[in-house]
Amino acid sequence: MSSNLGKFKLDAEKAVLVVIDIQARLVPAMPQDVYLRLRDTVGMLVDGAKLFGVPVVTTEQYPQGIGHTVPELADACDGTVVEKVSFGCCGEPDFLAALKQTGRSQVIVTGMETHVCVYQTVLGLLKMATMSTWFAMPFARVTSWTTSPVSTVPFRPVLWRPPLKRYCSRCSRNRLMISSELYQN
């Protein structure tokens, strides 16, 4: 075994949990059962992070229009809350400052709007040579304010670190679907 495998180990002393845009006005666009699973699973992730001393950074996309973090998670996500207007969190200087302030080098990412905000955040983090990025299930893709079907990735509290080469070589829709391929069996 190579000693290089240590870079794939998640370490509570190095990790920070980022909860992206689980906001009140996005919830009605999701089926109620999907939202409840998302809320409960993210709640478990946040509780687990606190248990292991992992800081939590929460983001809110334009809260004046979309609302704040849902009340059921707002108390649990009471650490750093960053308001943003860019879809990707890395486009918001306050988010980058909040990450830097934690002093952590591994980022666990979860949240809503997988196809936009989570996706662009993960791409931004992958570009940062100093950060190691992990996906934390669940993700939820919400089709905002339409009657289109909602697409979701399986809700399992599992961590997965994307292989960078495979991840970056696929089209944008499939980039986040890689995680669902891993959990089909």
Secondary structure, DSSP 8 states (H G I E B T S, - for coil): --GGGGGGS--TTTEEEEEE--BGGGGGGS-HHHHHHHHHHHHHHHHHHHHTT--EEEEEESHHHH-SB-HHHHTTT-SEEEEESSSSGGG-HHHHHHHHHHT--EEEEEEE-IIIIIHHHHHHHHH-TT-EEEEEEEEE---TTS-S---B------EE---HHHHHTS-HHHHHHHHHHHT--
